[in-house]
Amino acid sequence: MGAYNDSRMDFAGLRSKLRADQVLDGSAAVRAYDCDAYTVDRSKPSVIVLPESTSEVATIVWWCVSAGVPFTCRGAGTGLSGGAMPALGGVVISTKRMNQILEIDIENRCLRAQTGIANRRISDAVKADGLHFAPDPSSQSVSTLGGNIGENAGGPHTLKYGVTVQHILGVTMVDPLGEVLEIGGKLGCGPGYDFLGIICGSEGTLGIVTEAWVKLTPIPSVIETVLVAFPTIRSATETVAGIIATGTIPAALEMMDRGIMNAVSMAFGLEYPAEAQALLLVECDGESVEAVEAEIESVRAVCEGNGCLEMSVAKDEKERARLWMVRKKGIGAMGRIAPSIVTHDGVIPRSKLPEMLDFVYSVASEKNIGVANIFHAGDGNLHPCFYFDDRDSVQVEKVVEAGEIIIRKCIELGGSVSGEHGIGVEKMDLMPLMFTPADLEAQAMAKRIFNDGELCNPCKVLPNQRGCAEHRMRWRGVAT
Amino acid sequence: MARGGDVSDQASRPDKMRTFADAMGIPESEQRITPRLSPESVDELRQCVLECRTLVTRDPNSYRMDRVAGSYVRSEETGQMLAISGPPAHALDVEVSAWVSLWKMNQVIAFHPSDQIVTVQAGMPLIALNEFLRKENFEIPVGLNDKSQGSSVGDFIAMNLPHWNLAKSGSWRDWVVKMKIVLASGEVIVSGADVVKNVSGFDLHKLMIGARGTLGVIAEVTLRIRPASALREYPPLWLNHGELFLTNREGLKAAMEYIRPMITPDEDGFAMEYHVDEESCLLLVESLRNSKANTVFDHARYGHVWRSHVGKFALPEFTETQQRLMKRTKEIFDPTYKLNPGEFGFI
């Protein structure tokens, strides 16, 4: 890179292609778009554009390419690894106004929408027909379909229903040169190479997905939810492995520790058993009461075998919502007790959960920082949540270090650097812990199929990209 | 791997494959295309890739599956085997330096029941892996008749063969979590990890699924497994004249209407049979007569896709975009067109 310098850039050409209300560039706007929900690194864009259609996105990308201006796509900005941060400045292409449902086909259980639509709105649109869009990241009320595709988002119910890629049939994508590509479609992908498989989860580095056909899944007719309290972390983690080993695949199997319980109690006045150190939220679903009850009974047996303290069963929707509250509001409640929180994301083989959790607590106490755990236990997907004050650079440094130590341990145990938050800028440096230079070069080859330039969401995912290293100090605010 | 010894005994491939080839009536001559290399390790496989100018990595012993998957067809006139892929114009007419068979790479490398994953060498026959898993009370929920499982795990994944359980359990992509791949350059790379959920960079292993060995040679695969359930009996998928459709609900209805009148035997005694799985909208039509009249299915009208081109008449139809992207991908990963030349029409 290096050629691009936004202070010398004139965006008149771009403005001429859009209405005035589709371009934002005030100082408040560029500050609002300088990061996503990963706030450790920041970089301001020059302008933010708000296209309303695929062809407008193509026009914008084409302009950026001709002018040599980097561009970064952004959905709702709920990403947790900096994927939507405009690393080299330039143009942020927000999909905020691309939120229309274009076609619903109930008989064939699929729907086409623009990708700026919030995840939850897809499910709401087909709820009356007994269907839903299965991926349910915790941010689903705001996070967009496009963001979910970019990050290959998961959520509590991915244990049974799979991650985003399993629910995408086809996409319309503006490639990094501004050309519109149709990949897959209403019937899913045809024969040949599975491009959809690499576009999902490519963090917006292969192009901008503007529309997608998604699969709709029937809402299960029977759902049973239980919240189980355990006296120790270990008894809860061992229960997770025990449940999986019985062959029961719950729809969701989530774990929260004492720190989360305290935060939720303070914020919402909910009470949990005083001696409980961990909670497991288990949801089983299916088409028949007998089958679901049999699953819950098998879960109960494992929980009791591991000495659980208490098991609350939801009797109706209202109670189910209350049991879920500790999971859904947990991170938000943490936000109330500390100026900043960073939620890390790593995955380990499920059997290693007891060992891993012990390790997380010991790292936090060594670094003298607060940690609470709230995570997708059934998938082995950890989310240690560190709380700190981001105005204190020493604390920030410790949190970053603790995150890295934990991710190293995940890899040592045969896991991965990220289960669902992605690499973004946050974890680029950790990629070589997991992959050899040859592995990373092969990934770079896959990227080149679509993106052989340095303008489309630059400096993300792969470490050591040309022209990126010198910007890193600036992102962290330690260089001018 | 402690269990390795047991597995190799169970998976004594030559016997199994001979039985399989005999059962299929495949003449010995057609099972041998020389020179034939049988690497026993990833390093030997890497040597093969480095030393051959062009090589075919599918196992000729399992060519029956290749036929099922539409890549190989016997000429009606001469009885000779033709390799085809893509439209008939792409009938393979290229010199192949070697067949590389992975049949000696047939071991279970790691089995972790508590994490529900298993890592195997790609040459292990699916049937042997399933036998191994069954003893441990696990399964891969791929709905296939035992008779359809003679080919290796690597072949199944490279061809991305569809199965009867697609709607409920998903395709191979949903069960492969990690791969070791030998690239055309000879580099041995790993994509993915031993976990069921993972977003670490670009998912190369997904690109290899269904790529028919044209972008790299799959050497090892880590699969999710699940505790054994009572999977029902599935019709076999290796039929002589069979076509398998993955369609939508409307397409399924229309196709059924089209097929029903043909299930009565005609004067030559030919009749069609079909198997249908409504949940996954899969339709397998077998014993299609080898005549144009019976095989003309109006693709556009019935809205189905040739998911994996099962059957000799089901040839891949690519969109222009798909074709262009595939060519670009091939040139990045295999610039000398060394791997499985002819496949997908790449020569």
Interface residues (C-beta under 8 A of the other chain):
Chain A: E107 N108 E151 N152 G154 T158 G162 V163 V165 Q166 L181 E182 I183 K186 L187 G188 G190 P191 G192 Y193 D194 F195 G197 I198 G201 S202 A241 I244 A245 T246 G247 I249 V347 I348 P349 R350 S351 H376 D379 G380 N381 G414 G415 S416 V417 S418 G419 E420 H421 G422 I423 M431 M434 F435 T436 A438 D439 L440 E441 A442 Q443 M445 A446 K447 R448 I449 F450 V461 L462
Chain B: H112 P113 S114 D115 Q116 I117 N160 G170 R173 D174 I181 L183 E187 V188 I189 V190 S191 A193 D194 V195 V196 K197 N198 V199 S200 G201 F202 D203 L204 K206 L207 I209 G210 A211 L215 R226 P227 A228 S229 L246 T247 N248 R249 E250 G303 H304 V305 W306 R307 S308 H309 P316 E317 F318 T319 T321 Q322 L325 M326 R328 T329 I332 F333 F344
